[in-house]
Amino acid sequence: MQALRTLIFALLGVTAITAAEPLRADAIEDFYRGRNMEIVVGTGPGGGYDLNARLVSRHFGRFVPGAPKVIVTNTMGAGGIIAANLLFNVSARDGSVIGTFSNALLTAPLLAGGSIKFEPRKFNWLGSVSREDGVCITSKASDVATWTDLLAKEVVIGTTAPGTTTFMYPTMLRNLFGAKFRVVSGYPDGSSIVLAFERGESQALCQTFSSLNSQHPDWIPEGKVNAIVALGLEANPRLPGVPAITALARSNDEKAMLKVILAPTAAGRPFLSPPAVPPARLAALRQAFDSMVADAGFKADAAKLRIEVEPMAGKEIHGLLDDIYEAPKGLIDSVKAMVKPQ
């Protein structure tokens, strides 16, 4: 009798476990069905991050259980720091809000300080659509047409706030290699920097290659600007003949510093959710992101926008952050000196 009773309880347990699985899936679907999901973008409308977010907004909901409608809101200021602070400290932690901002903010608490009130390793990273190597260009009206020229002649370059790529890249090139950039910071976002460049207020621009390629695809191929240096961990095959900054490093120490500064480029334009999202919903969001970037319809839409799909999974971004934040303190101190405003 005891054996029979044990068998019955065991069978009931199996039945309960089997029944619980669809209930959990249904609970996620019920949560998102009929709901608006929000993507908070740390830049203004029209820039590369905004373009990327709107691409994702058109497809992401198809892969989330319950098929929520996805809307985009722009939270500008401080090069994305305001948006990052909002997502970390204020936004709902129930899986209804995700965000994207400059990949430079992955290392900002280490290198920039200031008004940063977030911890990158505590965000829940969902993934990235593509890599985001950078490039520095100068106008044809300037006297700087090559890297050698930049080491000898000064040009004005517009940037956003310290800690962002538009600020960090020229500052690093000036402090580490002696590039003659006169940095003018304070522009609200990348679109404003490009507009200043077009108006002749500045003669140089350091930005992600994908932003320039999607918004001004004729500039570099048709020689309307001078491509001075490529910024990434590897040479950019889309910029033949343009020197890669890693090839210009003169020592192992410089190579190590460049690796810390440029590592976030591999994370592209990352998407994340605030901390403490329920694990089941976070798993659903990550699965949705992975499915989206593999989808043929998504890839076709991205191609129309000249966005190359080279995805990185959320767990890979977490691993990248662990590598950076566990780097030797002496190396981090050297990098901080290289990107420090003067």
N, C-alpha and C positions, 0 to 999 in steps of 0.2 A: 504493500500500500504506500509506504514512504517513497519507494522508487517511482511509482506511478504519479504521485503528487509532485515529485521533483521534475518529472518529464513534462507534466502539464504546465508548471510555472515557467520552465525553460521555453516551451513553445509559445506561451503568452508573451514572454520577453522578446522573442524574435519577432512576433507579430507587431508588438509595440514599436520596436526599433524600425521595422520596415515601414510602418504607417507614418512614423515621425518624419521621414525624409521628405515626402511630398508636402507635408504640412509646413516644413521649414522653407521649402522652395516657394510654396504658395504665399507664405508670410512676406517674403521679399517682393514677390510680384504684387501682392495687395498693397504694400507700402508705396510702390512707385506708380501703380496704375492711376491715371488721371492727375498725377502730380506734375508740377513744374520743377525741373532741376535747373540749377543756376551754375554757370561757369563765370567766376570772377576773374577778369583779366587785369593785370597790373599795368596796362598801358592804355593809351587813348585809341579811338577808332582809326582804322586805316593802316596801322603798322603791322609788322610781321607777326607779332604775338596775337594781335586781334584777328588777323586773317586766318591764322592757324586755329584759333579758338572757334571761329565761326564755321570753319570747315568741320571741326569735330562736332560742333553743335548740330549740324545737319544729319549726322550719321549715328552718333553715340547712343541716342535713345532707342534705336532699333535693336540694340544688343543688350540693353538693360532689361531684366524681367519687369513686365508691366508697361514697357515702352513709354516712359515719361517724355513730355515735351521738354526740350533743352533750350534755355535762353542764355544770352550773353549779357553781362553787365561790365562796364569799364570802370575801374577804380584807379584813377591816375594819381601820381605823386611820388616823389622821392625815388624815381627809377624802379617802382614796383614794391618798395618797402612798405608803403601804406597798405597795399593789397595783401602782402604777406603777413603783416601784423594783424590785419582784419581776419584773415583765414585762420590764423593760429589761435587768436584770443577771443573772437566774437562770433564768427560764423557758426551755423548749426552743425552739430557733430553727429547727425543722424544719417548721413549719406545723401542728403538732398543738395549739397553744395560741393562743388569742386573748383579748382582754380589753376591758373597758370601765370607765371611771371618770369622775369629774366633769369636765365640759368646762372648768372653771376651771383645771384642771391644764395645759391647752394653753399658758397664759401664766404658770404658776406659776414656772418658772425665771427669767423676766424680772422678775416682780413680788414674789415671796414669799421665795425663798431657803430657808434652813433645811435640813431633812433631805432635800432633793430630790437624787436621784442618777439622773436621767434627762434625756434631751434630746428634746423632743417631735418635732422635725423628723427624728429618726432612727428613730422608730417607723414602721411600715408601716400607714398608715391605710386601713381597708377601706371605711368609709362610716358613715352615720348614718341612722336610721329617720325622724327628725323634727327640726324646730327645737325649741329649748327656751327660749323667752322666760321671764323670771321675773316674779314679782309679790310685793309686800309686803302683808301683811294685819295687822290688829290684832283683838283680841278685842272683843266687845261690852261686856265688863266694864271695858275700859280707857276713859280719857278722850280717846283719840285716834281720831277717826272720819274725818279728812280729812288731806290733805297739809299744809294750813295748820296743823292741830292738831299734827302731828308736828314742825313747826318751832318749836313753843312748849312742848310738854309731853313729858316723858321717859317712855319705855316700855322695859321689859326685853325683850331679844330673845336667844333661844338660838341658838348657831351651832356648827358643827364647827370644824375647825382652820383657822388662817390659810391663805389661798391657795385655799380652796374658795368656791363661790358663796354658800353660806349665811353665810359670814363676810365675804366681799369686798363683797357688795352693801350691807349695812347700814353697814359701815365707810366705804365710798365715799360713801354718802348723808350720813353724819354729817360726814365731813371736807370734802366738796365743797360741800354745800348747807346744812349745819348741822342736819340731822335729829337729833332728840333720842333717839337709840338708846343704851341702856346695854347693851353687848355682853357676853354671858356665853358664852364659848367652852368647848370641851372635850367636847361631846356626840359620841358615836362616829359617828353617821350621821343621815340625814334623818328616819328613822322615830323616833329618840329625840327629835329636836327637836319633831316634831309631837306626840308624846306629852306632852312638857313643856308645850307650848302648851295641849293639851286639859286638862291637870291644873291649869292656872293658874299654873305655875311661871314662865312668861313670858307677856307680853301681845302679842307681835309675832312675826312669822315672815316671812322672805324665802326663797322657794323657787321651783322651776320651776312654771309654771302647769300643765303636764301632770300633775305629781305630785299637786297638789291636786285637779285635775279628775278624775283616775282614782280616787283614794282617798277623796275627800270631794266628790263632784260637786254636792252641795246647798249647800255652805258659801257660795260667792259668789252664785250665782243666787238663793238664798232669803234672802240678807241675814243669814246666821248669823254672818258676820264682816264686817269693814270692809276693802274692797280699797282700798289707799292709793295705790299707784303701780305702773305697769307698767314692766318692765325689759327692753328689747330695742332693737334698732336702729331698729325701726319701731313704730307703734302696733299694739296687739294687738286685732284685730276681735272677739275673744271676750271682751274686757273693755270694753264700751262705757261711756263716761262716766268711766273711770279714766284719770287723766293719765299720759301717756307721759313717761318721764324725759328723753328726748331733746328733748321740747318744752319742758321746764323749764330747759334749758341757757341760760345768760345771755350766753355769748360763744362765739366760734369755738374758743377754746382749750378750753373746757369740752366742746364738742361733739367735739373731737378726742380728748380723754381718754376720754370715754364710748365712743367707737368702739373704742378699744383694749380697754377693760374688757368691753364687751358683745359684741365680735366672736365670741367662742366660742359664744354662744347660737345662732348660725347652724349650728354644728357639732352641735348637739343633744346626744344621748347617743352619742358616737362609739365605734366598734369599731376595734380595731387588732390587729396582730400584732407580736411583738418584732422588733428589727432583724435583718438578715442572713438572713431566710427565703429559701430558694432561689427565684429569680425565677419559675420555672414554677409552683411551688405558690402563690406570692403572687398571680400572675395568676389562677389558678384560684379562690382565695379571694375576690378582688375581683369576679370574674365571678359567683360564687355569691351574693355579697351583693347585687349589682345585680339579679340575677334574682329573688332572694327578695323584695325590697321592691316589685317590680313584679307579684308573684304575687297572684292574686285570693284564694286561700285564706289567705295571710298577711295581706292587708288586712282580710279578714273577721274573723280572730282579733284583730287589732289594734283593730278597731272595738268588739268586745265589751269590751275593756279601756279604752275611751275614749282610745286612743292614735291621734293623727292622723298618717298617713303622709305626711311631707313630706321625702323623702330628700335627702341630700347624698352625692355619690360621694367615694371616698377621695382621688382626685386633687384634688378641690375643697378638701378639708380641708388637704391639703399646700399648696395655693395660698394659703389663708387664713392659714396659719402663716407662710408667706414674707412676706406683707404685714405681719403684726404684728411679726415679728422684724427686719424691715428698716426699721421706723419710726425716725425721728430719735431720737437718744439723749436729747435734751432733753425730748421728749414722753414717752418711757418713764420718765425720772426724775420727771417731774411726776405721772404715773400711780402710780408706786411710792409717792410721798408720800400720795396719796389713799387707798390701800388698806393703808397701814402701820398695824399695831396701835398703840394708844396705851396 
